[in-house]
């Protein structure tokens, strides 16, 4: 994907990217039907996608920290099968 980014005075960045023709046709159709700009849908789509990715990254980082803290604590790991057996689950 080619890209060219430049900053503007309004805190925006301009990016150029190549997308498959079929996706471009869908973008055009939705944009026309909803009377919104293609840029609007590109921004919204990118925002949703990246927010989901960022959430995944943050969840992973939190889990990694919790695991490191657990290992550093020296606590003994109890297999779930033992918990099931102990509490008749």
Secondary structure as GFF3:
##gff-version 3
##sequence-region A 1 89
A	DSSP	beta_strand	6	7	.	.	.	ID=ss1
A	DSSP	beta_strand	13	14	.	.	.	ID=ss2
A	DSSP	alpha_helix	21	34	.	.	.	ID=ss3
A	DSSP	alpha_helix	38	73	.	.	.	ID=ss4
A	DSSP	alpha_helix	80	86	.	.	.	ID=ss5
###
